[in-house]
């Protein structure tokens, strides 16, 4: 049984894969001939060879380490094993002794007085201390040297380390000061255990022989001195010093030192000082006392119990303890160990011992009757009842009970352990009283801390066999309540820690009791454990409950369907809340005894939960259980839920409304017909909610979404609805469609789609008025109304659209265009219109084939789709609207790409049908080129989401198996660039190098370039680098265009000029295009191998710059334009003089930063192109540019510019007149600073 339970224990569930792999490898290799260290080295410490080489290097140089990088490398490797320190333990014997030998030998060789010794031991101590943090000090100090002669050496070394100060508190930057202190203290922890009187090894005593009877050895005084100082430290030295003192002062020859130390702690604990240093000193003193009472013998400590208990109890009631959870934890530790010192150490005979743990016990039917005998052993030993229990123990138990109510978990956990340890030494009668006191912690008036502490205490009592089977009937109801503990506090709830602890109690039950004692208890606990495992909100609680059930199944024998349930509700399947609710719970509910508890949990706890998402999930989960017993849900569950839909509590009515709808839908799917009276009750829920005005207030939006989903469910279920209620429900949906919340609109649209199909026919007047109303509302000033109306038209059935399909399509196409009035523009409304027009097209073309009703003119719908719908979608693909939310036009463009794909399928499918009767095609080459070009443009723009969506659209267009898209130019190249396999197109290095290759094809180059420049000239650094890199790589492989015979650089230049002409004054394209030109000039791309064409290109760019930079206030555009002028001015004639002249004009610009940028460019141009100014005047020109403060007074800048023009022989009369005229206006001079400040503020400088 034990072996079987181990196989399905929690740890093996988590590590099953690793262990199975190890076992398979060990079977392949002969384990008898393969030493264990080799196996560990192979599977665990894979960096062992590197660590060993670094350690050997340190040892070979006798610890002299000039560079700490090797030490830090070892530390980083060892730190990986923080969670699995036992894997390093086989290597400790190889690592620790050589390093400690260096410390020992170098200390002997150089002497403690030498300053060089610290430089040697500090790096070594970093390595050893890392092992201590990973493996624990108990495993490491076993390999420390422990010669008697080392004691004085270690004390002296500790004193020297104590005097040095730590340079940094960051472990990553440590140079070893703190680690050296910790390791020397740990070395002393093992050295003070020498089996000789310490005074006999103290050389200072043997030299003078002056030690009196009431004097402490000087060596011990030294240890006490620096240990007391370390007790005031906030670092790990405090804990190690407490350990050292506990081992030193509990020696038989240290009674005098112990007396003095306890007197010192009494002074510390009684002090009234309230500063930070004293706080840490109190912490250290209490921690040291707790360690002493843990290590010391009972006879030695009994004399000090009254004094220490008095100090501890007083301190526990002080404000200092109230502010410090750590101090309370140490006080609880000290308190329980005082109690253990007051009670004799014994193993009570009344303690429960599982039969599986008794040696020589045979599993026979006769042993099952011995359970009560074990629990009644206390009656057979009367002397236990006569045991004298000191009165102080009662006070200690009371303090531990108070600790169980503490606000901090660490204190409660320590108190629970202490309660178990103390109870283990009490009589059975006193143990019963302790249990009664613990059970009082679960009274209704207690807080969540008391419940949590009580669960921990019960678990500790059960693990130690102190909770007898006869007491389980009292405990199990309490644990059952704790498993469901969830208290609402404002917008959240507390209780997850209580439920987790309750699951721990159940886990302890499984390990502690024999299966015959647990059979009835497990039957009670199993439904509750699985309820929590499936439906708890917190993943740790779900996993804890599943682990407790798994432990009980493994240890308690053949539990019905136990193994199947354990396999279903495992560690990983419960990690997802949705999977636990919908999949795991439904699988478990098929077994007997779990359906009703599951339904009760959902009905009474989860449907009314405070979290909206959990209520929605609970409604879906309860409907998933309907299949097992539809009658129960129809007659009982619905009767419970329907009145709750009108509850005054928002959470309750929201969850109930959702649950009723989901259950009715599930019943319909199970072919269960609701009774007429039930249908009437269900149909009247929404009117009742409206009559009660439950849409008002804070929860109105939540209820509107729930009502929409409810209407959708009853429509799908074909619930009979009276005419009056039909109109009421339709009005409700129309109101929800007008709501500005997109989630409410989405829910209303889904409901409307099924509601009109289930309750109306095409001949109804209300249908015609419904279509007309939504068409009219598409131009409503209220943007929310336009959004909802567009979506509503998109879900209308074919029969409702067939008579007005053209009006609907044209109106939706018009609604997808950018509104003329800026105040009425709304990207969501346009995106909804795009989605709706595509949906209407699909409805008209798909349903007409199977319907007797056809459009008035055959084929006219496809003509409208080609001429109107496709045109509107191409216009939507150019929607780059921006507001305070960013690029909101991307929503429209994404919908347009999806719509173009679907409409292309419609047209191509129609062409396939007509191919035998007509040669005229709807989907032609021009349409295919525009389609692919528009998609490719989006595939190289700056938004990751759009690039991925565009690439996937193009992939589907190329590889659609049902409908072939014809006339795509260069289809083979496209298929080479866009493979059929899945590619992460959102990754920059995947998308740009592929799509940029299409620049060589003139039919795609303009589309591609208009999108590419927004990336190459954008603000995002990573995007700019990736796109520029791809473009440069493409241009390096310069080949002539197969159709036009032009080089790639020439085609790129033509494309840039086309962009500058096509998007004149459109800063969205012009600014990144100018920045792209600047980058290409800086890379010499547009100047090399284009000698004949460069002047023409530069001249055209100058013409465009003159238009774009005139009166511009965009700093980014001005900077890019000035940089381009500088590059052009650096080339040969005839364009350089013209560019230089424009640069000089900018020296008198009204914005100082622009004047400065222009001056920098002029200076660089003059250095690179000496032909612009006569050689004899060049030095003077450079002096003017470099010494003038161009960010200063504008008049001075203009004067210096004029002087520079005279030197260069430039005539700027026409340009300067404008500046002079402006300068003569006093308003301009007065407003200059204000205007500049405003510009700087708006530009973000």
PyMOL commands that set and color helices and strands:
alter all, ss='L'
color gray80, all
select helices_A, chain A and resi 2-7+10-28+31-33+36-43+48-60+69-79+85-87+89-110+116-135+137-143+150-163+171-173+177-191+198-201+203-208+218-231+237-249+255-270+276-295+298-316+319-323+325-342+355-357+365-375+377-380+382-385+391-404+409-423+428-442+448-463+469-483+496-512+515-535+539-556+562-568+577-589+595-606+612-624+626-628+630-644+650-669+676-683+685-691+700-716+723-737+742-759+765-777+783-794+798-801+805-815+822-824+827-850+860-876+889-914+925-939+944-959+971-977+988-1000+1002-1016+1021-1036+1048-1062+1067-1082+1091-1108+1115-1129+1136-1148+1152-1168+1170-1172+1175-1187+1194-1208+1213-1223+1226-1243
alter helices_A, ss='H'
color red, helices_A
select strands_A, chain A and resi 487-489+492-494
alter strands_A, ss='S'
color yellow, strands_A
deselect
rebuild
show_as cartoon
